[in-house]
Amino acid sequence: MPRLVLASQSPARLATLKSAGVTPEVVVSGVDEDKVLADATERFGELDPADAVLVLAQAKAEEVASRLEESWADAEAPADGSPADVPADVIVVGCDSMLEIDGTIVGKPADAATARERWRAMRGTKGVLHTGHWVVDLRDDAAGGTGGTLGSTSSTTVWFADIDDDEIDAYVATDEPLHVAGAFTIDGLGGPYVERIEGDHHGVVGISLPLLRELLTDLNIPWRQLRNA
């Protein structure tokens, strides 16, 4: 059975996978997001938000995959001469999310003042939450490995409630908006301030289960193989 490694420290992504019956191992990537985006912009020109999150998701997944392979290569073989016990069935998935409002990319707010300013700008309007997904197949041949590395972006339109300043201040005071892309959640304290969405709910939470299933299918991995026994 394939083992999923989630290259993200997001509790929401982990909880979403667990609710779908998949318990991944979490290995947080160490990529410098600003540098990754700067390098990509230098190579390809200005990135639109859907491409920016995909570039970051790829960087996270491939950095973790590279680190895992290095650790396996350094693994010592047992004294009896048998091969080192290294995983043969690992799949790595990386994700990144950004909110786009009027063509502008919005990530995590730097502080409470920024979160308040952002909510005052987006209340009563809409944005598009982009979540990039990237999958790296580290399985060996015996486990059906393809050596594949591929990804795609989930984009969902989000309509925000027209809340007053007191409500914004109270929400920002919970500290939740400071830790999430776009300064809101749909599955937490920010849920009452999201009036409706058009697209995949899971993509707004941080990982689109239907899109991940499609990517895994392209690697010949049926979703049912990931579910906990």
C-alpha positions as a Markdown table, in Angstrom:
| # | Residue | x | y | z |
|---|---|---|---|---|
| 1 | Met | 0.0 | 0.0 | 0.0 |
| 2 | Pro | 1.5 | 3.4 | -0.9 |
| 3 | Arg | 2.5 | 5.7 | 1.9 |
| 4 | Leu | 1.7 | 9.4 | 1.6 |
| 5 | Val | 4.1 | 12.0 | 2.9 |
| 6 | Leu | 2.6 | 15.5 | 3.3 |
| 7 | Ala | 5.2 | 18.2 | 2.7 |
| 8 | Ser | 3.2 | 20.8 | 4.7 |
| 9 | Gln | 2.9 | 21.8 | 8.3 |
| 10 | Ser | -0.8 | 22.9 | 7.8 |
| 11 | Pro | -3.1 | 21.3 | 10.4 |
| 12 | Ala | -6.0 | 21.9 | 8.1 |
| 13 | Arg | -4.5 | 19.9 | 5.3 |
| 14 | Leu | -3.6 | 17.1 | 7.7 |
| 15 | Ala | -7.1 | 17.1 | 9.1 |
| 16 | Thr | -8.7 | 17.0 | 5.7 |
| 17 | Leu | -6.7 | 14.0 | 4.6 |
| 18 | Lys | -7.5 | 12.2 | 7.9 |
| 19 | Ser | -11.2 | 12.9 | 7.5 |
| 20 | Ala | -11.0 | 11.1 | 4.1 |
| 21 | Gly | -9.4 | 8.1 | 5.8 |
| 22 | Val | -5.7 | 8.9 | 4.8 |
| 23 | Thr | -3.1 | 9.4 | 7.6 |
| 24 | Pro | 0.1 | 10.8 | 6.0 |
| 25 | Glu | 3.5 | 11.2 | 7.5 |
| 26 | Val | 4.3 | 14.9 | 7.8 |
| 27 | Val | 7.7 | 16.2 | 6.7 |
| 28 | Val | 7.8 | 20.0 | 6.5 |
| 29 | Ser | 9.7 | 21.5 | 3.6 |
| 30 | Gly | 12.5 | 24.0 | 4.2 |
| 31 | Val | 12.2 | 26.0 | 1.0 |
| 32 | Asp | 12.6 | 29.8 | 0.9 |
| 33 | Glu | 9.3 | 30.7 | -0.7 |
| 34 | Asp | 10.3 | 34.3 | -1.6 |
| 35 | Lys | 13.5 | 33.0 | -3.4 |
| 36 | Val | 11.6 | 30.3 | -5.2 |
| 37 | Leu | 9.1 | 32.8 | -6.6 |
| 38 | Ala | 11.9 | 35.3 | -7.4 |
| 39 | Asp | 13.8 | 32.6 | -9.3 |
| 40 | Ala | 10.7 | 31.5 | -11.2 |
| 41 | Thr | 9.8 | 35.1 | -12.1 |
| 42 | Glu | 13.4 | 35.7 | -13.4 |
| 43 | Arg | 13.1 | 32.5 | -15.6 |
| 44 | Phe | 9.5 | 32.7 | -16.8 |
| 45 | Gly | 8.4 | 36.3 | -16.3 |
| 46 | Glu | 5.6 | 37.5 | -14.1 |
| 47 | Leu | 3.6 | 34.6 | -12.7 |
| 48 | Asp | -0.2 | 34.6 | -12.4 |
| 49 | Pro | -1.5 | 33.4 | -9.0 |
| 50 | Ala | -2.5 | 29.9 | -10.3 |
| 51 | Asp | 1.1 | 29.4 | -11.5 |
| 52 | Ala | 2.7 | 30.9 | -8.4 |
| 53 | Val | 1.1 | 28.4 | -6.1 |
| 54 | Leu | 2.0 | 25.5 | -8.4 |
| 55 | Val | 5.6 | 26.6 | -8.5 |
| 56 | Leu | 5.7 | 26.7 | -4.7 |
| 57 | Ala | 3.9 | 23.3 | -4.3 |
| 58 | Gln | 6.5 | 21.8 | -6.7 |
| 59 | Ala | 9.4 | 23.2 | -4.8 |
| 60 | Lys | 8.1 | 21.9 | -1.4 |
| 61 | Ala | 7.3 | 18.4 | -2.7 |
| 62 | Glu | 10.6 | 18.1 | -4.5 |
| 63 | Glu | 12.7 | 19.4 | -1.6 |
| 64 | Val | 11.1 | 16.9 | 0.8 |
| 65 | Ala | 11.5 | 14.1 | -1.8 |
| 66 | Ser | 15.1 | 14.9 | -2.3 |
| 67 | Arg | 15.7 | 15.0 | 1.5 |
| 68 | Leu | 14.1 | 11.6 | 1.9 |
| 69 | Glu | 16.1 | 10.1 | -0.9 |
| 70 | Glu | 19.3 | 11.4 | 0.7 |
| 71 | Ser | 18.4 | 9.9 | 4.1 |
| 72 | Trp | 17.7 | 6.6 | 2.5 |
| 73 | Ala | 21.0 | 6.7 | 0.6 |
| 74 | Asp | 22.8 | 7.3 | 3.9 |
| 75 | Ala | 21.0 | 4.5 | 5.7 |
| 76 | Glu | 23.4 | 1.8 | 7.0 |
| 77 | Ala | 22.9 | -1.8 | 5.9 |
| 78 | Pro | 22.5 | -4.3 | 8.7 |
| 79 | Ala | 25.7 | -6.1 | 9.9 |
| 80 | Asp | 24.5 | -9.4 | 8.4 |
| 81 | Gly | 25.0 | -8.0 | 4.9 |
| 82 | Ser | 21.3 | -7.7 | 4.0 |
| 83 | Pro | 20.1 | -4.6 | 2.2 |
| 84 | Ala | 19.3 | -1.4 | 4.2 |
| 85 | Asp | 15.7 | -1.2 | 5.2 |
| 86 | Val | 14.5 | 1.8 | 3.1 |
| 87 | Pro | 10.9 | 2.6 | 2.1 |
| 88 | Ala | 9.9 | 1.4 | -1.3 |
| 89 | Asp | 6.3 | 2.8 | -1.5 |
| 90 | Val | 6.4 | 6.5 | -0.7 |
| 91 | Ile | 4.5 | 9.3 | -2.5 |
| 92 | Val | 5.2 | 12.9 | -1.6 |
| 93 | Val | 2.6 | 15.7 | -2.0 |
| 94 | Gly | 3.3 | 19.4 | -1.6 |
| 95 | Cys | 0.7 | 22.2 | -1.5 |
| 96 | Asp | 0.6 | 26.0 | -1.4 |
| 97 | Ser | -2.4 | 28.4 | -1.2 |
| 98 | Met | -2.9 | 32.1 | -2.1 |
| 99 | Leu | -5.9 | 34.3 | -2.4 |
| 100 | Glu | -6.3 | 36.5 | -5.5 |
| 101 | Ile | -8.3 | 39.6 | -5.2 |
| 102 | Asp | -8.6 | 41.9 | -8.3 |
| 103 | Gly | -5.5 | 40.3 | -9.8 |
| 104 | Thr | -3.4 | 40.8 | -6.7 |
| 105 | Ile | -1.9 | 37.8 | -4.8 |
| 106 | Val | -2.6 | 37.8 | -1.1 |
| 107 | Gly | -0.7 | 35.4 | 1.2 |
| 108 | Lys | -0.6 | 35.2 | 5.0 |
| 109 | Pro | -0.8 | 38.7 | 6.7 |
| 110 | Ala | 2.4 | 39.8 | 8.4 |
| 111 | Asp | 0.6 | 41.1 | 11.5 |
| 112 | Ala | -2.8 | 42.0 | 13.0 |
| 113 | Ala | -2.9 | 45.4 | 11.4 |
| 114 | Thr | -2.4 | 43.9 | 7.9 |
| 115 | Ala | -5.1 | 41.3 | 8.6 |
| 116 | Arg | -7.6 | 44.1 | 9.6 |
| 117 | Glu | -6.7 | 46.2 | 6.5 |
| 118 | Arg | -7.1 | 43.1 | 4.3 |
| 119 | Trp | -10.5 | 42.2 | 5.7 |
| 120 | Arg | -11.8 | 45.8 | 5.3 |
| 121 | Ala | -10.8 | 45.6 | 1.7 |
| 122 | Met | -12.3 | 42.2 | 0.9 |
| 123 | Arg | -15.6 | 42.3 | 2.9 |
| 124 | Gly | -18.6 | 42.3 | 0.7 |
| 125 | Thr | -16.6 | 41.3 | -2.3 |
| 126 | Lys | -15.1 | 38.1 | -3.7 |
| 127 | Gly | -11.7 | 36.5 | -4.3 |
| 128 | Val | -10.3 | 33.3 | -5.8 |
| 129 | Leu | -8.4 | 30.9 | -3.6 |
| 130 | His | -5.8 | 29.1 | -5.6 |
| 131 | Thr | -4.2 | 25.9 | -4.1 |
| 132 | Gly | -1.3 | 24.3 | -6.0 |
| 133 | His | -0.7 | 20.6 | -5.7 |
| 134 | Trp | 2.5 | 18.7 | -6.6 |
| 135 | Val | 3.0 | 14.9 | -6.3 |
| 136 | Val | 6.4 | 13.1 | -6.5 |
| 137 | Asp | 6.4 | 9.3 | -6.9 |
| 138 | Leu | 9.3 | 7.8 | -4.9 |
| 139 | Arg | 8.0 | 4.2 | -5.1 |
| 140 | Asp | 10.5 | 1.6 | -6.5 |
| 141 | Asp | 9.7 | -0.6 | -9.5 |
| 142 | Ala | 8.5 | -3.5 | -7.4 |
| 143 | Ala | 5.9 | -1.2 | -5.7 |
| 144 | Gly | 4.7 | 0.1 | -9.1 |
| 145 | Gly | 6.7 | 3.3 | -9.1 |
| 146 | Thr | 6.5 | 5.5 | -12.2 |
| 147 | Gly | 9.2 | 8.0 | -11.3 |
| 148 | Gly | 6.5 | 10.6 | -12.1 |
| 149 | Thr | 6.4 | 14.2 | -10.8 |
| 150 | Leu | 3.3 | 16.2 | -11.7 |
| 151 | Gly | 0.9 | 18.8 | -10.4 |
| 152 | Ser | -2.1 | 21.0 | -10.9 |
| 153 | Thr | -3.9 | 23.9 | -9.3 |
| 154 | Ser | -7.4 | 24.1 | -7.7 |
| 155 | Ser | -9.1 | 27.5 | -8.0 |
| 156 | Thr | -12.3 | 28.3 | -6.0 |
| 157 | Thr | -14.2 | 31.6 | -6.0 |
| 158 | Val | -15.1 | 32.8 | -2.5 |
| 159 | Trp | -17.7 | 35.4 | -1.6 |
| 160 | Phe | -17.0 | 37.2 | 1.7 |
| 161 | Ala | -19.7 | 38.7 | 4.0 |
| 162 | Asp | -20.0 | 42.4 | 4.4 |
| 163 | Ile | -19.0 | 42.5 | 8.1 |
| 164 | Asp | -18.5 | 45.7 | 10.2 |
| 165 | Asp | -15.2 | 46.8 | 11.8 |
| 166 | Asp | -16.1 | 45.5 | 15.2 |
| 167 | Glu | -16.6 | 42.0 | 13.7 |
| 168 | Ile | -13.3 | 42.3 | 11.9 |
| 169 | Asp | -11.4 | 43.4 | 15.0 |
| 170 | Ala | -12.9 | 40.5 | 17.0 |
| 171 | Tyr | -12.0 | 37.9 | 14.3 |
| 172 | Val | -8.4 | 39.3 | 14.0 |
| 173 | Ala | -8.1 | 39.2 | 17.8 |
| 174 | Thr | -8.5 | 35.4 | 17.7 |
| 175 | Asp | -5.1 | 35.3 | 15.9 |
| 176 | Glu | -6.5 | 32.8 | 13.3 |
| 177 | Pro | -6.2 | 35.1 | 10.3 |
| 178 | Leu | -2.5 | 35.6 | 10.8 |
| 179 | His | -1.7 | 32.0 | 10.1 |
| 180 | Val | -3.6 | 31.3 | 6.9 |
| 181 | Ala | -3.5 | 32.4 | 3.3 |
| 182 | Gly | -5.9 | 35.2 | 2.6 |
| 183 | Ala | -6.4 | 35.8 | 6.3 |
| 184 | Phe | -9.5 | 33.6 | 6.6 |
| 185 | Thr | -10.6 | 30.0 | 7.0 |
| 186 | Ile | -13.7 | 28.3 | 5.8 |
| 187 | Asp | -13.4 | 25.4 | 8.2 |
| 188 | Gly | -12.7 | 27.3 | 11.4 |
| 189 | Leu | -13.5 | 30.6 | 13.1 |
| 190 | Gly | -13.7 | 32.4 | 9.7 |
| 191 | Gly | -16.5 | 30.1 | 8.4 |
| 192 | Pro | -19.4 | 32.4 | 9.3 |
| 193 | Tyr | -17.8 | 35.2 | 7.2 |
| 194 | Val | -17.8 | 33.2 | 4.0 |
| 195 | Glu | -21.2 | 33.5 | 2.3 |
| 196 | Arg | -20.7 | 31.0 | -0.5 |
| 197 | Ile | -18.1 | 29.5 | -2.8 |
| 198 | Glu | -18.0 | 28.3 | -6.4 |
| 199 | Gly | -15.6 | 25.3 | -6.7 |
| 200 | Asp | -14.1 | 22.8 | -4.4 |
| 201 | His | -14.6 | 23.3 | -0.7 |
| 202 | His | -11.5 | 21.2 | 0.1 |
| 203 | Gly | -9.3 | 23.4 | -2.1 |
| 204 | Val | -10.2 | 26.4 | 0.1 |
| 205 | Val | -9.3 | 24.4 | 3.2 |
| 206 | Gly | -5.9 | 23.8 | 1.6 |
| 207 | Ile | -5.9 | 20.5 | -0.3 |
| 208 | Ser | -8.4 | 19.5 | -3.0 |
| 209 | Leu | -9.2 | 15.8 | -2.5 |
| 210 | Pro | -10.7 | 15.4 | -5.9 |
| 211 | Leu | -7.7 | 16.9 | -7.6 |
| 212 | Leu | -5.3 | 14.9 | -5.5 |
| 213 | Arg | -7.2 | 11.8 | -6.5 |
| 214 | Glu | -6.8 | 12.7 | -10.2 |
| 215 | Leu | -3.1 | 13.3 | -9.8 |
| 216 | Leu | -2.6 | 9.9 | -8.1 |
| 217 | Thr | -4.7 | 8.2 | -10.7 |
| 218 | Asp | -2.3 | 9.5 | -13.3 |
| 219 | Leu | 0.4 | 7.7 | -11.4 |
| 220 | Asn | -1.6 | 4.5 | -11.4 |
| 221 | Ile | -2.5 | 4.8 | -7.7 |
| 222 | Pro | -6.2 | 4.3 | -6.9 |
| 223 | Trp | -7.4 | 6.4 | -4.0 |
| 224 | Arg | -8.7 | 3.4 | -2.2 |
| 225 | Gln | -5.1 | 2.2 | -1.7 |
| 226 | Leu | -4.3 | 5.2 | 0.5 |
| 227 | Arg | -7.2 | 4.7 | 2.9 |
| 228 | Asn | -6.3 | 3.4 | 6.3 |
| 229 | Ala | -7.0 | -0.3 | 6.8 |
